[in-house]
Amino acid sequence: MDERVSWQYMSETYPDMWVAIREPEMDGPDVISGIIEAVLSDDEIIECENNHLYDGLKFRRTTEGNWGGIIESNFIIEVS
């Protein structure tokens, strides 16, 4: 699909799925609209994100689900 669609369309058309969005129009962290690059299941999302780290795609899940994972982060707390 090369047509820009709204987030509402994505979430209603692809419930409980991940959407890879090209050229997203954002309002802070929220997607307003974009071009759908791919629609993915929970099992497919990690591989797709890893393969497209630098492609400028945004990945959003259309509805909440029962999935989990690990968030890895490095942070430093400085005390003055």
C-alpha positions in Angstrom: 0.0 0.0 0.0 1.5 3.4 -1.0 -1.5 5.4 0.2 -1.3 7.4 3.4 -3.9 6.2 5.9 -5.0 7.3 9.4 -4.0 5.5 12.6 -7.7 4.9 13.2 -7.9 3.0 9.9 -4.8 1.0 10.8 -6.1 0.0 14.2 -9.6 -0.9 13.0 -8.3 -2.8 9.9 -5.5 -4.7 11.6 -6.5 -5.4 15.3 -4.0 -7.1 17.5 -1.2 -6.7 14.9 2.0 -4.7 14.6 2.1 -2.1 11.8 5.4 -0.9 10.2 4.7 2.7 9.2 6.7 4.6 6.6 6.7 8.4 6.5 4.7 8.7 9.8 3.0 11.9 10.7 3.5 12.1 14.4 2.0 14.1 17.4 4.6 13.5 20.0 4.7 9.7 20.5 1.4 9.2 18.7 1.0 8.2 15.1 -1.6 10.3 13.2 -1.1 8.8 9.8 1.4 7.1 7.6 2.1 4.6 4.8 1.8 1.0 5.8 5.0 -0.9 5.0 4.1 -4.2 6.6 1.5 -5.8 9.0 3.1 -8.2 11.4 2.2 -10.7 14.1 3.7 -10.7 17.6 6.0 -13.6 16.4 7.3 -11.6 13.4 7.9 -8.2 14.9 11.4 -8.7 16.5 12.9 -10.0 13.3 11.4 -7.2 11.2 12.5 -4.5 13.6 16.0 -6.0 13.6 16.1 -6.0 9.8 14.9 -2.4 9.5 16.7 -0.7 12.3 17.9 2.2 10.1 15.0 2.5 7.6 13.1 5.1 9.5 10.1 2.9 10.1 7.9 3.3 13.1 6.5 0.1 14.6 3.2 0.3 16.6 0.9 -2.3 17.9 -2.7 -1.5 16.9 -4.3 -2.9 20.1 -3.0 -4.0 23.4 -2.3 -7.7 23.7 -0.8 -10.3 26.0 2.8 -10.1 24.9 5.9 -9.3 26.8 9.6 -8.9 26.4 12.8 -7.5 27.8 13.8 -3.9 27.5 17.5 -3.5 27.6 18.8 -0.1 28.6 22.0 1.5 29.9 21.6 4.5 32.0 23.7 6.6 34.4 22.4 8.3 37.5 24.6 11.3 38.5 24.4 12.7 42.0 25.8 16.1 42.7 
